[in-house]
Amino acid sequence: MTQRFIEFVMMQAQQAAMFLGRIPNPQTGKPEVNLEIARMFIDQLEMIREKTRGNLTKEESEIITRVLSDLQLTFVQASGTAAPAAPAEPEISSTADEPATAAPERPSEPAPDSEHKKKFTKSYGN
């Protein structure tokens, strides 16, 4: 299962990288930038990391954290804005180092309304 999870994360990351212009579009052979779609893939990976917190192996956690960090940096560079380095860095490193401590803070069964109120969107410099 670890290998399948990593493959899934890498497929999502490749899609984001393609829309950030890092990988050429397979149909045209040319890089293209579509920040809106790239942000969607990055946000999906962030959601997956949040929803699986405490359930990932060390390897899975490291890979998803590294991939997200790289994609977020590339997104900021592609959007042409300066990154607020201080706030973004601790958030990424703290979630990777705390999967064991994050699990006890969450209720064992979330309230039905709380799931609908959560939003998984982030701003990467826009």
N, C-alpha and C positions, 0 to 999 in steps of 0.2 A: 504494500500500500504506500510505503514511503516513496518508492520510485514513481508510482502513478501520480501522487500528489505533486512531486517535484516537476514531473512532465507537464502537468496541468498548469502549474505556476509559470513555467517557462513558456508555454504556448501563449498564455495571457500576456506575458512580458514581451514576447516577440511581436504580438499584435500592437501593443503600446509603442514599442520601438519603431515599428513600421510607420505609424502615424506621427511619430516624432521626427521622421526623416532619417533615422539611423539605419534602417534596412530598406532596400529598394522594394517597391511594390512588385510582386511577382508577375502581375499582368502587364505592367508597362516597363518594368526594368529600371524605373527612375524613382528616386526618393520623393516622398510627398509629405507635407506637414499638414495635419488636421488636429489642432490642439484640443478641440472639443471631444473628438473620439478618443484621442490619447488619454485625456483626463478620465473618460469613462472607464477605460481599462485599468488605469492606475487606481481609481476609486474602487473598482471591483476587487482588485488585489488587496487593497487596504481593508475592505469589508471582510474578505476571506481571512485575513490575518486576525482581525478582531473577533470574528465568530469562532475561530479555531484556537484562540489563545488558551493555553493550558493543556491542549490536546495534541500539540505538535512535538515531534522528536526534536532534539537539539539541531540536527542537520536541517530539518524542514524549516524550523524557526530562523536559522541563520540564512538560509537561501531566500526565503520570502522577505526578510528584512533587508538583505543586500540588494535584491532585485528592486524593491520599492525605493530604497535610498537612491540607487542609480537612476531609476526612471524619473523620480521627482526632481533630481538635479538636472537631468536632461530636459525635462519639461520647462523648468525655470530658464534654462539656457535658450531653448527654442522659442519661448515666449518673449525673450529679449528684455526681461526684467531682472533686477538684482534680487538674489535670494536672501531672505532674512535668516542667516546661518544659525544664529543662536537658538531660536525657538524650534527649528526643524530638527536639529541634531539630537537634542536630548529626548525628544518624543520618539524618535526611531530607535535609539539605543536603549531607552528605558523599557520599551515594550518587549524587546528581544531578551533583556536580562531578567524580566519579572514574570514569566508565564506561571511559575509556581505560586507566587504571591498574589497574582491577580485573580486566580480561581476562587480562593476563599472569600474574597470581597463580593463576588457575584452571588445572588441568591440561587439556590439550587433549581428553583422553578421561577422563571421571570413572570411578572404580572402580565396578563394578556394585553393591557393597554400600552405597557412600556415598549414592547416590540414595535408597535406601529409608530411610536414617536421618535425612535432612533433614526438619525440621518447619518449617512456615511459619505459626506462630501468634504473635500478639503480644498483649500486654496494654496496653490504652489507659486505665489508671487503675483497673481492677477487680482 
